[in-house]
Amino acid sequence: MPELPEVETVRRGLARLLPSHTIQGVVSNYDRSFPNAAADVQQFMIGSHVTAVKRRGKVLLLELDTNFTLLVHLKMTGQLVYRADGGQRFGAGHPNDSLVGKLPDNSTRVTVELDGAKLFFNDQRRFGWMRLMPTPEVPNIDFFKKIGPEPLSADFTAQDFKERLQRRSNTTIKAAILDQSVVAGIGNIYADEGLWGARIHPATRVKDVSAVKLNRLYTALRDVLQLSIDKGGSSDRNYVDASGQKGSYLTFANVFRREGQPCPRCGHEIVKSRVAGRGTHTCPNCQKPPGSV
Ligand SMILES: [Zn+2]
């Protein structure tokens, strides 16, 4: 599933490529992927220009000069691929062969036709969506009203993080950091990596984690997210974006999908278990299970 760093990778690529283009047409073959009425698309999207590409949590916001915004949520298997008529190509999101193959293909749900280029929204499992809405209404949709602060923003402090976690004091720390209303955009990979970095067992109740460890977790989460953005996302299959970069965070992961391998810090074998309903990777030596000490 594309997580915050992959969505940020998409955002940066599209922010470079989309402004200056005029939207000339939209073709959608699946209503739930793009539910807007044709008349609204015609009036507020066709002929418009993308003025900015923003991100909030895992949602992309393509702002148009009609004062409408095209929201995109990639969900499980979504990806966006930009292809210029001259051949330049940029794709990111869910890593599969559609990023580099012939498009449209059988995963293409929406094609946005631009002057001299196309933007493909591919989504094999069809949980993702695109939606056009008036820009002033964007902050009022349920999703944005509930979502927590951006973990990498300058004004998100360790103190904010701890205060927000205290509202979930009886839940496990892993469930709490995966809760998008506590902090935006932390998914399974970064939860496991951050908890390993802070030496906290994911099944520990929030109220049982010391302030020192919560400070460490705040730093560890920001570090792994930033590292992943620097590496172009967490893709575990090789693909190349327009600048020839491979998404490679999983190459640098310390515990995620490393069960059976030695912990890079202490050499103990990494184990996989289930916490907060998710596959969870820990070093049982660095991350003592709750009640064991
Ligand atoms: Zn260890």
Boltz pocket constraint, residues with backbone or C-beta under 6 A from the ligand:
constraints:
  - pocket:
      binder: B
      contacts: [[A, 263], [A, 264], [A, 265], [A, 266], [A, 267], [A, 268], [A, 283], [A, 284], [A, 285], [A, 286], [A, 287]]
      max_distance: 6.0
